Amino acid sequence: MELNYWGLAVGAATFVIIGVFHPIVIKAYYYFGLKSRWWFLAGGVLLSAAALFVENLIVSILLGVVAFSMFWSIKEVTEQKKRVEKGWFPENPARKGKDS
């Protein structure tokens, strides 16, 4: 019986991708505010489309994971705004009061 490690590899890659998006969301909100949601939406749509056309199964899966991590980041940017308002994260002084 041959072991198939692809499931574990994709699981580990998903874990890393989700971990990488946490600081990306924090920085995106700090520098761009709620406008960064549009970049996450655009990136998610583009990567979702790319996942449909990539022939390699593993690459397609990873593109899908990154795409849906970007979609989830749209929600997280809104949550980040609440975390900043609670004082859990610093507010960018250059953007103070300019959130849209």
MIDOSE-1310 file (N, C-alpha, C; in nm, 2 decimals, decimal comma, always signed):
residues 100
meln	+0,08/-0,12/+0,00/+0,00/+0,00/+0,00/+0,09/+0,12/+0,00; +0,06/+0,21/-0,09/+0,14/+0,34/-0,10/+0,06/+0,45/-0,03; +0,14/+0,52/+0,05/+0,08/+0,64/+0,12/+0,06/+0,76/+0,03; -0,05/+0,83/+0,05/-0,07/+0,95/-0,03/-0,06/+1,07/+0,06
ywgl	+0,05/+1,15/+0,04/+0,08/+1,26/+0,13/+0,01/+1,39/+0,08; -0,06/+1,39/-0,03/-0,11/+1,52/-0,09/-0,21/+1,58/+0,01; -0,30/+1,50/+0,07/-0,39/+1,56/+0,16/-0,33/+1,64/+0,28; -0,22/+1,58/+0,33/-0,15/+1,64/+0,44/-0,08/+1,77/+0,39
avga	-0,02/+1,76/+0,27/+0,05/+1,87/+0,21/-0,05/+1,99/+0,19; -0,16/+1,96/+0,14/-0,26/+2,07/+0,11/-0,31/+2,12/+0,25; -0,33/+2,03/+0,34/-0,38/+2,08/+0,48/-0,27/+2,17/+0,54; -0,15/+2,13/+0,53/-0,04/+2,22/+0,59/-0,03/+2,35/+0,51
atfv	-0,04/+2,34/+0,38/-0,04/+2,47/+0,30/-0,16/+2,56/+0,34; -0,27/+2,50/+0,36/-0,39/+2,58/+0,40/-0,37/+2,65/+0,53; -0,31/+2,57/+0,63/-0,28/+2,63/+0,76/-0,19/+2,75/+0,75; -0,08/+2,73/+0,66/+0,01/+2,84/+0,64/-0,05/+2,96/+0,58
iigv	-0,14/+2,94/+0,47/-0,20/+3,05/+0,40/-0,29/+3,12/+0,50; -0,37/+3,05/+0,58/-0,46/+3,12/+0,67/-0,37/+3,21/+0,77; -0,26/+3,15/+0,82/-0,18/+3,22/+0,91/-0,11/+3,34/+0,85; -0,08/+3,34/+0,72/-0,02/+3,45/+0,65/-0,12/+3,56/+0,63
fhpi	-0,25/+3,53/+0,61/-0,35/+3,63/+0,59/-0,38/+3,71/+0,72; -0,36/+3,66/+0,83/-0,39/+3,74/+0,96/-0,31/+3,87/+0,96; -0,18/+3,87/+0,95/-0,11/+4,00/+0,95/-0,13/+4,08/+0,82; -0,17/+4,02/+0,71/-0,20/+4,09/+0,59/-0,33/+4,18/+0,61
vika	-0,43/+4,12/+0,68/-0,55/+4,19/+0,71/-0,52/+4,31/+0,81; -0,44/+4,28/+0,90/-0,40/+4,39/+1,00/-0,34/+4,51/+0,93; -0,24/+4,48/+0,85/-0,17/+4,58/+0,77/-0,26/+4,65/+0,67; -0,34/+4,57/+0,60/-0,43/+4,63/+0,50/-0,52/+4,73/+0,57
yyyf	-0,58/+4,70/+0,68/-0,67/+4,79/+0,75/-0,59/+4,91/+0,80; -0,47/+4,89/+0,85/-0,39/+5,00/+0,91/-0,36/+5,10/+0,80; -0,32/+5,06/+0,68/-0,28/+5,15/+0,57/-0,40/+5,19/+0,48; -0,50/+5,11/+0,46/-0,60/+5,14/+0,36/-0,74/+5,15/+0,42
glks	-0,76/+5,10/+0,54/-0,89/+5,10/+0,60/-0,99/+5,00/+0,53; -1,12/+5,03/+0,54/-1,22/+4,95/+0,48/-1,21/+4,93/+0,33; -1,14/+5,03/+0,27/-1,12/+5,02/+0,12/-1,05/+4,90/+0,08; -0,97/+4,84/+0,17/-0,89/+4,72/+0,13/-0,98/+4,60/+0,11
rwwf	-1,11/+4,61/+0,15/-1,20/+4,50/+0,12/-1,21/+4,48/-0,03; -1,21/+4,59/-0,11/-1,22/+4,58/-0,25/-1,11/+4,50/-0,32; -0,99/+4,52/-0,26/-0,87/+4,45/-0,31/-0,88/+4,30/-0,28; -0,93/+4,27/-0,16/-0,95/+4,13/-0,13/-1,06/+4,06/-0,22
lagg	-1,16/+4,14/-0,24/-1,27/+4,09/-0,33/-1,21/+4,06/-0,47; -1,14/+4,16/-0,53/-1,08/+4,15/-0,66/-0,99/+4,03/-0,67; -0,90/+4,02/-0,57/-0,80/+3,91/-0,57/-0,87/+3,78/-0,56; -0,98/+3,77/-0,47/-1,05/+3,64/-0,46/-1,12/+3,60/-0,59
vlls	-1,18/+3,70/-0,66/-1,24/+3,67/-0,78/-1,14/+3,62/-0,89; -1,03/+3,69/-0,90/-0,93/+3,66/-1,00/-0,87/+3,52/-0,97; -0,84/+3,49/-0,84/-0,78/+3,36/-0,81/-0,88/+3,25/-0,82; -1,00/+3,28/-0,80/-1,11/+3,17/-0,82/-1,12/+3,14/-0,97
aaal	-1,11/+3,24/-1,05/-1,11/+3,21/-1,20/-0,99/+3,14/-1,24; -0,87/+3,18/-1,18/-0,75/+3,11/-1,22/-0,75/+2,96/-1,18; -0,81/+2,94/-1,06/-0,82/+2,80/-1,01/-0,90/+2,71/-1,11; -1,00/+2,77/-1,18/-1,08/+2,69/-1,28/-1,00/+2,65/-1,40
fven	-0,90/+2,73/-1,43/-0,83/+2,70/-1,56/-0,69/+2,64/-1,54; -0,64/+2,62/-1,42/-0,52/+2,56/-1,40/-0,54/+2,41/-1,41; -0,45/+2,34/-1,48/-0,47/+2,20/-1,50/-0,42/+2,11/-1,38; -0,31/+2,16/-1,32/-0,26/+2,09/-1,21/-0,35/+2,09/-1,09
livs	-0,40/+1,98/-1,04/-0,50/+1,97/-0,93/-0,45/+2,04/-0,81; -0,33/+2,01/-0,76/-0,28/+2,07/-0,64/-0,27/+2,22/-0,65; -0,22/+2,27/-0,76/-0,21/+2,42/-0,77/-0,35/+2,48/-0,78; -0,44/+2,41/-0,84/-0,58/+2,46/-0,85/-0,64/+2,47/-0,71
illg	-0,62/+2,36/-0,63/-0,67/+2,36/-0,49/-0,61/+2,47/-0,41; -0,48/+2,49/-0,42/-0,41/+2,60/-0,35/-0,46/+2,74/-0,39; -0,48/+2,76/-0,52/-0,54/+2,88/-0,57/-0,68/+2,91/-0,51; -0,76/+2,80/-0,50/-0,89/+2,81/-0,44/-0,88/+2,85/-0,29
vvaf	-0,79/+2,79/-0,22/-0,77/+2,82/-0,08/-0,73/+2,96/-0,06; -0,64/+3,01/-0,14/-0,60/+3,15/-0,13/-0,72/+3,24/-0,17; -0,79/+3,21/-0,27/-0,91/+3,29/-0,31/-1,01/+3,30/-0,20; -1,04/+3,19/-0,14/-1,14/+3,19/-0,03/-1,08/+3,25/+0,10
smfw	-0,95/+3,25/+0,12/-0,89/+3,32/+0,23/-0,91/+3,47/+0,20; -0,90/+3,51/+0,08/-0,92/+3,65/+0,05/-1,07/+3,69/+0,07; -1,16/+3,61/+0,03/-1,30/+3,64/+0,06/-1,32/+3,65/+0,21; -1,27/+3,56/+0,28/-1,28/+3,56/+0,43/-1,22/+3,69/+0,49
sike	-1,11/+3,74/+0,42/-1,05/+3,86/+0,47/-1,13/+3,98/+0,46; -1,23/+3,98/+0,37/-1,33/+4,09/+0,36/-1,40/+4,11/+0,49; -1,44/+4,00/+0,55/-1,51/+4,00/+0,68/-1,41/+4,04/+0,79; -1,29/+3,99/+0,78/-1,19/+4,01/+0,88/-1,15/+4,16/+0,89
vteq	-1,15/+4,23/+0,77/-1,12/+4,37/+0,77/-1,22/+4,45/+0,85; -1,35/+4,41/+0,83/-1,45/+4,48/+0,91/-1,43/+4,44/+1,06; -1,40/+4,32/+1,09/-1,37/+4,28/+1,23/-1,25/+4,36/+1,29; -1,15/+4,38/+1,20/-1,03/+4,45/+1,24/-1,07/+4,60/+1,28
kkrv	-1,16/+4,66/+1,21/-1,20/+4,79/+1,24/-1,26/+4,79/+1,39; -1,34/+4,69/+1,42/-1,39/+4,68/+1,56/-1,28/+4,66/+1,66; -1,18/+4,58/+1,62/-1,07/+4,56/+1,72/-0,99/+4,69/+1,74; -0,97/+4,77/+1,63/-0,90/+4,90/+1,65/-0,98/+4,99/+1,74
ekgw	-1,12/+4,99/+1,72/-1,20/+5,08/+1,80/-1,20/+5,04/+1,95; -1,18/+4,91/+1,98/-1,17/+4,86/+2,11/-1,03/+4,89/+2,17; -0,94/+4,93/+2,09/-0,80/+4,96/+2,13/-0,71/+4,84/+2,14; -0,75/+4,73/+2,07/-0,67/+4,61/+2,07/-0,55/+4,63/+1,97
fpen	-0,57/+4,71/+1,87/-0,47/+4,73/+1,77/-0,45/+4,88/+1,75; -0,33/+4,93/+1,71/-0,32/+5,08/+1,69/-0,39/+5,13/+1,57; -0,43/+5,25/+1,58/-0,50/+5,32/+1,47/-0,39/+5,40/+1,39; -0,39/+5,40/+1,26/-0,30/+5,47/+1,18/-0,33/+5,62/+1,20
park	-0,24/+5,70/+1,26/-0,26/+5,84/+1,28/-0,28/+5,92/+1,15; -0,22/+5,87/+1,04/-0,24/+5,94/+0,91/-0,38/+5,92/+0,85; -0,45/+5,82/+0,90/-0,58/+5,79/+0,85/-0,69/+5,81/+0,95; -0,66/+5,87/+1,07/-0,75/+5,88/+1,18/-0,88/+5,95/+1,13
gkds	-0,99/+5,88/+1,15/-1,12/+5,94/+1,11/-1,15/+5,94/+0,96; -1,07/+5,87/+0,88/-1,09/+5,87/+0,74/-1,13/+5,73/+0,69; -1,20/+5,65/+0,77/-1,24/+5,52/+0,73/-1,37/+5,52/+0,65; -1,36/+5,45/+0,53/-1,48/+5,44/+0,45/-1,48/+5,30/+0,38
